Amino acid sequence: MLSRFYSNRASLSALTGLHFFRGIFLALLFCTLVSCKDGRPPSEVVLFEKYGPLVKDPAGIFDLPEGFTYKIISRSGEVMSDGLLTPAKPDGMSSFPGKQERIILVRNHELMPTQAGPFGADGEGAAKVPESKIYDKGKGALLCPGGTTTLVINEETLEVERSFLSLAGTLNNCSGGPTPWGSWISSEEIVVDGGSSIYQKNHGYNFEVPATETIGLAEPIPLKAMGRFRHEAVGVDPLTSIVYQTEDMEDGLIYRYIPNQAGQLQQGGRLQALAIKGLKSFDTRNWEKPAFPHNEPLAVEWIDLDQVDAPANDLRFRGFNQGAAVFARGEGMWFQNQECYFACTSGGRKKLGQIFRYIPSPYEGTQREQEQPGTLELFLEPDNSALVRWADNLTVAPWGDLIVCEDNPSPYLLGVTHDGRLYKLGRNVGFESELTGCVFSPSGHTLFVNVQQAGLTIAIQGPWEGEASLGP
């Protein structure tokens, strides 16, 4: 999720109740590719103040509405419980319930060699870690600094009681997603070959990290059957264990991984690409014309892919030539209540983004799937920077609102109600940095978010809607 400000990119937790996107579409339908239905230009769209106006932060870091507070719970460079350093550039993350009402927060770090990783500037910290637990140490002085860290948090005090490196030796870990069986899928958003002067192993894979309170590193096993490409995010269907995946490329695909064994991703499976039924190699990006209709579910089919390790980094090209649909930089993806939502950051005429909804077939992944195919629907494409500029990570609040991280140098944390009204929940005012990783605690009392370039993870609490019903 490298920010557009820092590169050419524009630029996750179990979620609940994403049905409100239909309301978002209906409320924002007037903001089409050309104009509003009532003739007003999109610039006149007004954001309402659900929690009141943002109050200037005396510390100059993060503005919030009155009654809300934040606490910085982690900074890059701090020494963790395992003696290693907190890596820079926190990105996608998810929360899991721990013992005695503790929160387990698993965090990606989107790092490349020369950037501040867990082992220190001289790499001496790597000696504290068994070599077998580091996927790729790299060559020479350039270590592979990406991976994940895990925080164990007391929600009552917001104190981090334990912190440690939980995946090591990977690269550019951007987003991913939680599994129903209590792990985090960490995704490498880069494809580079091993055997070079820098890397020992190939990169471009997913890795699975158990959500645990015990200090230790996950086995760094690449999930090769899930494909080698610029991974962004995943969503897992708890009924089938099928994993849906986004690809962060301007001409990327949407993938589906059907594991051979439910809940056992390392045991192999089939990788497929999404295609619009009857529309070979369909372009969903709507850059030149609104080819993909709004609010109209289209039947899909899934195309089997071969040579998924893709040594030529051509998986998306081969899939497209077979008939797969092309998408504009697939980003965040969330699966809940038998619906899968995903964002395409540069979709739409103004390239401000789209949000799609996929509804799986009742026979998803089986031979009967064609009897009642899954459907794909375009729910949101406002082409209006007054509403949102390059949505990236997003999550759903316990009361049903969508919470959205913007990916731009002065981003807002936005909310979207079930009827499509937007409000500003917070703003990064201290750093030129995107926001990443928004996710609620299992209790719903705390919202976590990262200020990526500053290396901060913050915890936000306040008078959330329905707070009294959340319990202690």
C-alpha positions as CSV (number, residue, x, y, z in Angstrom):
1,M,0.0,0.0,0.0
2,L,2.8,2.4,-0.9
3,S,1.2,5.8,-1.0
4,R,0.7,7.7,-4.3
5,F,2.8,10.4,-2.6
6,Y,5.7,8.1,-2.2
7,S,5.4,6.0,-5.4
8,N,3.2,5.2,-8.3
9,R,0.8,3.3,-6.2
10,A,-2.5,4.5,-4.9
11,S,-2.3,2.4,-2.5
12,L,-8.3,-6.2,7.5
13,S,-10.4,-8.7,10.8
14,A,-13.5,-10.6,10.4
15,L,-16.2,-8.2,9.3
16,T,-19.9,-8.1,9.8
17,G,-22.9,-6.8,7.9
18,L,-21.6,-5.4,4.6
19,H,-25.2,-5.4,3.1
20,F,-25.3,-1.6,3.5
21,F,-23.3,-1.1,0.3
22,R,-26.5,-1.4,-1.6
23,G,-27.6,1.7,0.4
24,I,-24.3,3.4,-0.5
25,F,-24.9,2.9,-4.2
26,L,-28.5,4.1,-4.1
27,A,-27.5,7.2,-2.2
28,L,-24.5,8.0,-4.4
29,L,-26.0,6.9,-7.8
30,F,-26.3,10.6,-8.8
31,C,-22.6,10.9,-8.7
32,T,-22.0,9.1,-11.9
33,L,-19.2,9.3,-14.4
34,V,-20.6,12.5,-15.8
35,S,-22.8,14.4,-13.3
36,C,-25.4,14.2,-10.6
37,K,-28.9,13.1,-11.4
38,D,-30.4,16.3,-10.1
39,G,-27.9,18.4,-12.2
40,R,-25.7,19.5,-9.3
41,P,-22.0,18.9,-9.8
42,P,-20.4,16.3,-7.6
43,S,-18.4,19.0,-5.8
44,E,-21.6,20.0,-4.0
45,V,-21.9,16.7,-2.2
46,V,-21.9,17.5,1.5
47,L,-20.5,15.2,4.1
48,F,-22.5,15.2,7.3
49,E,-21.1,15.3,10.8
50,K,-22.2,12.1,12.5
51,Y,-20.0,12.6,15.6
52,G,-19.5,16.3,15.1
53,P,-16.6,18.2,13.5
54,L,-13.1,17.1,13.9
55,V,-11.3,18.8,16.8
56,K,-7.7,20.0,16.3
57,D,-5.3,17.7,18.1
58,P,-3.1,19.7,20.4
59,A,-0.3,17.2,19.8
60,G,-0.7,17.8,16.0
61,I,-0.9,14.1,15.1
62,F,-4.5,12.9,14.7
63,D,-7.7,14.9,14.7
64,L,-10.9,13.3,16.1
65,P,-14.4,14.4,17.0
66,E,-15.1,15.7,20.5
67,G,-15.3,12.8,23.0
68,F,-12.9,10.5,21.1
69,T,-9.4,9.8,22.2
70,Y,-6.4,8.1,20.7
71,K,-3.3,6.5,22.1
72,I,-0.1,5.6,20.3
73,I,0.5,2.0,21.3
74,S,3.4,1.2,19.0
75,R,6.2,3.1,17.3
76,S,8.7,1.7,14.8
77,G,12.2,1.4,16.3
78,E,11.0,0.4,19.7
79,V,12.5,-2.7,21.3
80,M,9.9,-5.6,21.3
81,S,9.5,-8.3,23.9
82,D,11.7,-10.7,21.9
83,G,14.6,-8.2,21.8
84,L,14.1,-7.2,18.2
85,L,13.1,-3.8,16.9
86,T,9.6,-2.8,15.9
87,P,9.7,-2.7,12.1
88,A,8.7,0.4,10.1
89,K,5.7,0.8,7.7
90,P,2.9,-1.1,9.4
91,D,0.2,-2.0,6.9
92,G,-2.7,-4.5,6.9
93,M,-3.7,-6.1,10.2
94,S,-6.4,-8.0,12.0
95,S,-7.4,-8.5,15.6
96,F,-8.2,-11.8,17.3
97,P,-9.5,-12.7,20.8
98,G,-6.9,-13.7,23.3
99,K,-7.0,-15.0,26.8
100,Q,-8.5,-13.0,29.7
101,E,-10.0,-10.5,27.2
102,R,-6.7,-9.7,25.7
103,I,-6.4,-8.6,22.0
104,I,-4.0,-10.3,19.6
105,L,-3.2,-7.8,16.9
106,V,-1.2,-9.2,13.9
107,R,0.4,-6.6,11.7
108,N,2.1,-6.6,8.3
109,H,5.1,-4.5,7.5
110,E,5.5,-3.4,3.9
111,L,9.3,-3.3,3.7
112,M,12.1,-3.8,1.2
113,P,15.8,-4.1,1.8
114,T,17.5,-0.9,3.1
115,Q,14.3,0.0,5.0
116,A,14.0,-0.2,8.8
117,G,13.3,-3.8,9.7
118,P,13.4,-5.9,12.9
119,F,17.1,-6.7,12.8
120,G,18.6,-3.3,13.1
121,A,20.7,-1.2,10.6
122,D,23.6,-3.7,10.7
123,G,21.4,-6.8,10.6
124,E,22.9,-8.1,13.9
125,G,19.5,-8.9,15.3
126,A,19.1,-11.7,12.8
127,A,21.4,-13.7,14.9
128,K,18.7,-13.9,17.6
129,V,16.4,-15.8,15.2
130,P,16.8,-19.4,14.1
131,E,17.8,-19.3,10.4
132,S,15.1,-21.9,9.6
133,K,12.5,-19.3,10.7
134,I,13.7,-16.7,8.2
135,Y,12.2,-17.3,4.8
136,D,14.9,-15.4,2.9
137,K,17.9,-13.8,4.7
138,G,19.0,-12.2,1.4
139,K,22.6,-11.9,0.3
140,G,25.3,-9.8,1.8
141,A,24.2,-7.0,4.1
142,L,20.8,-6.6,2.5
143,L,18.3,-8.7,4.6
144,C,14.7,-9.2,3.7
145,P,13.0,-7.1,6.4
146,G,9.3,-7.7,5.6
147,G,7.0,-9.9,7.6
148,T,4.6,-9.5,10.5
149,T,4.6,-8.5,14.2
150,T,2.1,-9.5,16.9
151,L,1.0,-7.4,19.7
152,V,-0.9,-8.6,22.8
153,I,-2.9,-5.8,24.2
154,N,-4.9,-5.1,27.4
155,E,-7.9,-3.4,26.1
156,E,-8.8,-1.8,29.4
157,T,-5.5,0.0,29.7
158,L,-4.4,-0.1,26.0
159,E,-1.1,-1.3,27.2
160,V,0.9,-3.6,24.9
161,E,1.8,-6.5,27.3
162,R,3.8,-8.4,24.7
163,S,5.2,-7.8,21.2
164,F,7.2,-9.9,18.9
165,L,8.2,-10.8,15.3
166,S,5.9,-13.4,14.0
167,L,6.9,-13.8,10.3
168,A,10.4,-13.1,9.0
169,G,12.4,-12.8,5.8
170,T,9.6,-11.8,3.4
171,L,9.2,-8.7,1.3
172,N,6.6,-5.9,0.9
173,N,3.9,-7.5,3.1
174,C,1.0,-5.3,2.2
175,S,-2.3,-6.6,3.2
176,G,-3.9,-10.1,3.5
177,G,-6.8,-11.2,5.6
178,P,-7.9,-13.3,8.6
179,T,-9.0,-16.9,8.4
180,P,-12.0,-18.4,10.2
181,W,-9.6,-20.8,12.0
182,G,-7.6,-18.0,13.7
183,S,-4.7,-17.1,11.5
184,W,-3.6,-14.2,9.4
185,I,-2.7,-14.6,5.7
186,S,0.2,-12.2,5.0
187,S,0.6,-11.2,1.4
188,E,3.7,-10.2,-0.5
189,E,3.0,-7.4,-2.9
190,I,6.0,-7.9,-5.1
191,V,7.4,-10.5,-7.5
192,V,11.2,-10.9,-7.6
193,D,13.4,-13.9,-8.4
194,G,15.8,-15.6,-6.1
195,G,19.3,-16.4,-7.2
196,S,20.0,-12.7,-7.8
197,S,22.6,-10.6,-6.1
198,I,20.1,-9.6,-3.5
199,Y,17.7,-12.5,-2.8
200,Q,18.1,-16.2,-2.2
201,K,14.5,-17.2,-2.9
202,N,11.6,-16.2,-5.1
203,H,9.0,-13.8,-3.7
204,G,5.4,-13.1,-4.5
205,Y,3.6,-15.4,-2.2
206,N,1.1,-15.6,0.7
207,F,2.2,-16.9,4.1
208,E,0.1,-18.0,7.0
209,V,0.7,-16.7,10.5
210,P,-1.1,-18.2,13.5
211,A,-2.7,-15.6,15.9
212,T,-1.0,-16.6,19.2
213,E,0.1,-14.9,22.4
214,T,3.2,-17.0,22.6
215,I,6.4,-15.3,21.5
216,G,7.7,-17.1,18.4
217,L,7.9,-17.1,14.6
218,A,5.6,-18.8,12.2
219,E,7.0,-21.4,9.9
220,P,7.8,-19.4,6.8
221,I,6.1,-21.7,4.2
222,P,5.1,-20.0,1.0
223,L,1.6,-21.0,-0.1
224,K,2.7,-21.5,-3.7
225,A,-0.5,-23.1,-4.9
226,M,-2.3,-19.8,-4.2
227,G,-0.3,-18.2,-7.0
228,R,2.7,-16.0,-7.4
229,F,1.8,-12.4,-8.2
230,R,1.5,-9.0,-6.6
231,H,-0.8,-10.1,-3.8
232,E,-2.8,-7.5,-2.0
233,A,-5.6,-8.9,0.1
234,V,-7.7,-12.1,0.7
235,G,-11.1,-13.0,1.9
236,V,-12.0,-16.5,3.2
237,D,-15.4,-18.2,3.0
238,P,-15.9,-19.9,6.4
239,L,-18.3,-22.4,4.8
240,T,-16.0,-23.7,2.1
241,S,-12.5,-22.4,3.1
242,I,-12.3,-21.0,-0.5
243,V,-9.9,-18.0,-0.5
244,Y,-10.6,-15.0,-2.8
245,Q,-7.6,-12.8,-3.7
246,T,-7.0,-9.3,-5.1
247,E,-4.0,-8.3,-7.3
248,D,-2.6,-4.8,-7.1
249,M,-1.9,-4.1,-10.7
250,E,-3.6,-1.8,-13.1
251,D,-4.4,-4.9,-15.2
252,G,-4.9,-7.3,-12.3
253,L,-7.3,-10.2,-11.9
254,I,-9.5,-11.5,-9.1
255,Y,-8.5,-15.0,-8.0
256,R,-10.1,-17.9,-6.2
257,Y,-8.2,-20.6,-4.4
258,I,-10.0,-23.9,-3.7
259,P,-8.0,-25.8,-1.1
260,N,-7.8,-29.6,-1.3
261,Q,-8.6,-29.8,2.4
262,A,-10.8,-27.3,4.2
263,G,-8.7,-25.1,6.6
264,Q,-5.4,-26.6,5.3
265,L,-4.1,-24.1,2.8
266,Q,-0.6,-25.7,2.7
267,Q,-2.1,-29.0,1.3
268,G,-2.5,-27.6,-2.2
269,G,-5.5,-26.7,-4.2
270,R,-6.8,-25.1,-7.5
271,L,-6.3,-21.5,-8.5
272,Q,-8.8,-19.9,-10.7
273,A,-9.5,-16.4,-12.2
274,L,-12.9,-14.6,-12.3
275,A,-14.6,-14.0,-15.6
276,I,-17.9,-12.4,-16.5
277,K,-20.1,-15.0,-18.0
278,G,-20.6,-14.4,-21.8
279,L,-18.2,-11.5,-21.8
280,K,-14.7,-12.7,-22.6
281,S,-11.8,-10.7,-21.1
282,F,-14.2,-8.0,-19.9
283,D,-12.7,-4.7,-18.7
284,T,-14.3,-3.6,-15.4
285,R,-12.2,-0.5,-14.9
286,N,-14.6,2.0,-16.6
287,W,-11.7,4.3,-17.5
288,E,-13.1,5.4,-20.8
289,K,-16.8,4.5,-20.6
290,P,-19.1,2.9,-18.0
291,A,-18.9,-0.5,-19.5
292,F,-19.6,-2.2,-16.2
293,P,-23.1,-1.3,-15.1
294,H,-23.9,0.0,-11.7
295,N,-26.0,-2.1,-9.3
296,E,-26.6,-4.9,-11.8
297,P,-25.3,-8.3,-10.7
298,L,-23.6,-10.1,-13.6
299,A,-23.1,-13.9,-13.6
300,V,-19.5,-15.0,-13.4
301,E,-17.6,-18.1,-14.1
302,W,-14.1,-19.2,-12.9
303,I,-11.3,-20.1,-15.2
304,D,-8.7,-22.7,-14.2
305,L,-5.1,-21.5,-14.2
306,D,-2.0,-23.6,-14.7
307,Q,1.7,-22.9,-14.0
308,V,0.6,-20.8,-11.1
309,D,4.1,-20.2,-9.8
310,A,4.5,-18.1,-12.9
311,P,8.2,-17.8,-13.3
312,A,7.7,-15.2,-16.0
313,N,5.3,-13.1,-13.8
314,D,2.6,-13.6,-16.5
315,L,-0.2,-15.1,-14.6
316,R,-2.6,-12.2,-15.1
317,F,-1.8,-12.1,-18.9
318,R,-2.5,-15.7,-19.4
319,G,-5.7,-15.5,-17.3
320,F,-6.9,-12.5,-19.3
321,N,-6.1,-14.3,-22.6
322,Q,-8.2,-17.2,-21.4
323,G,-11.2,-14.8,-20.7
324,A,-10.7,-13.5,-17.2
325,A,-11.9,-10.0,-16.4
326,V,-9.4,-7.2,-15.7
327,F,-9.6,-5.0,-12.7
328,A,-8.0,-1.6,-11.7
329,R,-5.6,-2.4,-8.9
330,G,-7.5,-4.7,-6.6
331,E,-6.9,-3.7,-2.9
332,G,-8.8,-4.5,0.3
333,M,-11.0,-7.5,0.3
334,W,-13.5,-8.6,3.0
335,F,-15.7,-11.7,3.2
336,Q,-18.6,-11.8,5.6
337,N,-22.2,-13.1,5.6
338,Q,-21.6,-15.0,2.3
339,E,-20.6,-11.8,0.5
340,C,-17.2,-10.7,-0.6
341,Y,-16.4,-7.0,-1.1
342,F,-13.3,-5.7,-2.6
343,A,-11.9,-2.3,-3.6
344,C,-10.2,-1.3,-6.9
345,T,-8.2,1.8,-6.1
346,S,-7.9,3.3,-9.5
347,G,-11.2,2.3,-11.1
348,G,-13.6,4.8,-12.6
349,R,-13.1,7.6,-15.1
350,K,-11.2,9.8,-12.6
351,K,-9.4,6.7,-11.2
352,L,-10.6,7.5,-7.7
353,G,-11.8,3.9,-7.1
354,Q,-14.6,1.3,-7.2
355,I,-16.1,-1.2,-4.7
356,F,-17.5,-4.5,-6.0
357,R,-19.6,-7.1,-4.3
358,Y,-19.3,-10.8,-5.1
359,I,-22.0,-13.2,-4.1
360,P,-20.9,-16.8,-4.2
361,S,-23.0,-19.6,-5.8
362,P,-24.9,-21.9,-3.4
363,Y,-22.7,-24.5,-5.1
364,E,-19.5,-22.5,-5.0
365,G,-16.5,-24.5,-6.2
366,T,-18.5,-27.6,-7.1
367,Q,-19.6,-29.1,-10.4
368,R,-23.1,-27.8,-9.8
369,E,-21.9,-24.2,-9.7
370,Q,-23.1,-23.4,-13.3
371,E,-26.7,-24.2,-12.2
372,Q,-26.7,-21.0,-10.2
373,P,-23.5,-19.0,-10.8
374,G,-22.1,-16.5,-8.4
375,T,-22.6,-12.8,-9.3
376,L,-20.5,-9.7,-9.3
377,E,-21.9,-6.2,-8.8
378,L,-20.4,-2.7,-9.0
379,F,-21.7,-0.9,-5.9
380,L,-19.7,2.2,-5.7
381,E,-17.9,4.4,-8.2
382,P,-18.5,8.0,-7.2
383,D,-15.6,9.6,-9.2
384,N,-15.7,12.4,-6.6
385,S,-12.7,13.2,-4.4
386,A,-15.0,15.1,-2.1
387,L,-16.3,11.7,-1.0
388,V,-13.2,9.7,-0.9
389,R,-9.7,9.8,-2.4
390,W,-8.3,6.4,-3.1
391,A,-9.8,4.1,-0.6
392,D,-7.5,1.4,0.6
393,N,-7.9,-0.7,3.8
394,L,-11.5,-0.8,5.1
395,T,-13.4,-2.5,7.8
396,V,-16.9,-2.6,9.1
397,A,-17.9,-1.2,12.5
398,P,-20.0,-3.2,15.0
399,W,-23.0,-1.0,14.2
400,G,-22.6,-1.5,10.4
401,D,-20.9,1.6,9.1
402,L,-18.0,1.2,6.8
403,I,-14.7,2.6,8.0
404,V,-12.3,3.6,5.3
405,C,-8.6,4.4,5.2
406,E,-7.6,6.9,2.5
407,D,-4.3,6.5,0.7
408,N,-3.0,10.0,0.1
409,P,-0.6,12.4,1.8
410,S,-3.2,14.0,4.0
411,P,-5.8,11.3,4.5
412,Y,-9.0,11.1,6.4
413,L,-10.5,8.2,8.2
414,L,-13.9,8.1,6.7
415,G,-17.2,6.5,7.7
416,V,-20.1,5.5,5.5
417,T,-23.6,4.9,6.9
418,H,-25.9,2.2,5.7
419,D,-27.9,4.8,3.8
420,G,-24.8,6.1,1.9
421,R,-24.0,9.2,3.9
422,L,-20.3,9.9,4.5
423,Y,-18.6,11.5,7.5
424,K,-15.1,12.2,8.7
425,L,-14.1,10.1,11.7
426,G,-10.5,11.3,11.9
427,R,-7.6,12.8,10.0
428,N,-3.8,12.3,10.0
429,V,-2.5,15.8,10.4
430,G,1.0,15.0,11.7
431,F,2.6,13.2,8.8
432,E,2.5,13.0,5.0
433,S,1.4,9.4,5.1
434,E,-1.4,7.1,4.1
435,L,-3.5,5.4,6.8
436,T,-3.5,1.6,6.8
437,G,-4.9,-1.4,8.6
438,C,-8.1,-0.1,10.2
439,V,-9.7,-2.9,12.3
440,F,-11.9,-3.1,15.4
441,S,-11.0,-5.1,18.4
442,P,-13.2,-8.3,18.9
443,S,-15.2,-6.4,21.6
444,G,-15.9,-3.5,19.2
445,H,-14.7,-0.9,21.7
446,T,-11.4,0.0,20.1
447,L,-10.5,0.9,16.5
448,F,-6.9,0.3,15.5
449,V,-5.2,2.1,12.6
450,N,-1.7,2.7,11.4
451,V,0.0,5.9,10.2
452,Q,2.3,4.1,7.9
453,Q,5.2,6.3,7.1
454,A,5.5,7.5,10.7
455,G,5.5,3.9,11.9
456,L,2.7,4.5,14.3
457,T,-0.1,2.2,15.4
458,I,-2.9,4.0,17.3
459,A,-5.9,2.9,19.2
460,I,-9.1,5.0,19.1
461,Q,-11.9,4.9,21.6
462,G,-15.0,7.0,22.1
463,P,-18.8,7.2,22.1
464,W,-19.3,4.8,19.2
465,E,-22.8,4.3,17.9
466,G,-24.3,1.4,19.9
467,E,-21.4,1.5,22.4
468,A,-23.7,0.7,25.3
469,S,-24.8,-2.5,23.6
470,L,-21.3,-3.8,23.1
471,G,-21.0,-4.9,26.7
472,P,-18.0,-4.6,29.0
